[in-house]
Amino acid sequence: MADLKRILLFFRSSLFILLADWLDFKSKKKKRRGICSSKILWIRRFSGFFFAAMLMIILSPSLHSFPPAEAIKSSHLDSYLRLPSYQASHSSKDRFSFRKASGFRNADECGFTDRKITGVCDPSLVHVAITLDVVYLRGSIAAVHSILQHSLCPENIFFHFIVSDADLETLVRSTIPQLKFKVYYFDPEIVRNLISSSVRQALEQPLNYARNYLADLLEPCVRRVIYLDSDLVVVDDISKLWITNLGSRTIGAPEYCHANFTNYFTGGFWSDQRFSRTFKGRKPCYFNTGVMVIDLVKWRRVGYTKRIERWMQIQKRYRIYELGSLPPFLLVFAGRVAPIEHRWNQHGLGGDNVKGSCRELHPGPVSLLHWSGSGKPWLRLDSNRPCPLDALWAPYDLYGHPH
């Protein structure tokens, strides 16, 4: 038995080294251009091999190394928005341990080295909003790490972190030094009485609804923002998503018009003309709210937050849907979305609601991998039961002590 264990350990280590070397080579080669279609084809072709092999190994929290680089230069930013004075049940430092990320700096093409950022209102910034909580913190850190890793101009990115239950600012700053960000407190009581029960308890958490209030939380000078979920990684330059032309629309997102849209609402909704006629004159398609480009100026002008809240109130009384924070967005925006290429949300990698299920990538190129659904890559990796594509999340994971 001891000999067998040594053989398996040797096989595991050898496979890990080969995989790490391959990912490291590809990362350096494609760092500024994202994942190319040939890489995705390679992954599909050998996904069966990965699945069999990865059941036998435990992936390291970091699969490839990056050359040392100068840390992001600090700027004289606006003072941070502080949390209300309350004590968390456990210190985030005691519960989490993250390795410090390598520094990142702008490429020469950015033309940004001759001046400093003046603050959150600087017009040259790319604004990204992500929620932070203790349950998904590991995923959020990995998402930020992936964005910086693949950005041509990482110093131009400003992160807006929305929190509601713990002071995580110190932890983020120690993990990614001099990161440009602000922390905003979202009071759970704002939506507590608006939330209805859902098919999964995780969908009922108040912070899931923070995206509805970005126009109120962020400074008025922030005119546009990219909202991202915490269970994804970006493998392309996020500035390409930032410059999306929304036209007359308020939000942009990848749409999936082949999905059966009627499934997102109850039979009672479709049989009641008071509700179903909201889609009259529209061609609604499903879109995933985990990746959106939002025009905050138009959002504030029209007052979309109140419209979403109104549908949540109707849901409390009539039970017109089952899926948490998604349906209100569909009710307000479906059929009125600026379409974005599907490469920017390869979603469903978490297996939806099927426990233990593994998904493959959708056809086409990939710029963003999204583990929406119940299966999260960090949980599957820790349990030594990963899906093949979880290997693409692992390089951005900073959780744990250095090896």
Buried (B, 14 or more C-beta within 10 A) or exposed (E): EEEEEEEEEEEBEEBBEEBBEBBBEBBEEBBEEBBBEEBBEEBBEEBEEBBEBBEEBEBBBBBBEBEEEEBBBEBEBEEEBEBEEEEBEEEBEEEBEBBEBBBBBBBEEBEBEEEBBBBBBBEBBBBBBBBBBBEBBBBBBBBBBBBBBBBBBBBBBBBBBBBBBBBBBEBBBEBBEBBBBBBBBBEBEBBEEBBBEBEBEEBBBBBBBBBBBBBBBBBEEBBBBBBBBBBBBBBBBBBBBBEBEBEEBBBBBBBBEEEEBEEBBBEEBEEEEEBBEBBEEEEBBBBBBBBBBBBBBBBBEEEBBEBBBBBBBBBEEBEBBBBBBBBBBBBBBBBEBBBBEBBBBBBBBBBBEEEEBBBBBBEEBBBBBBBBBBBBBBBBBBEEBBBBBBBBBBBBBBBBEEE
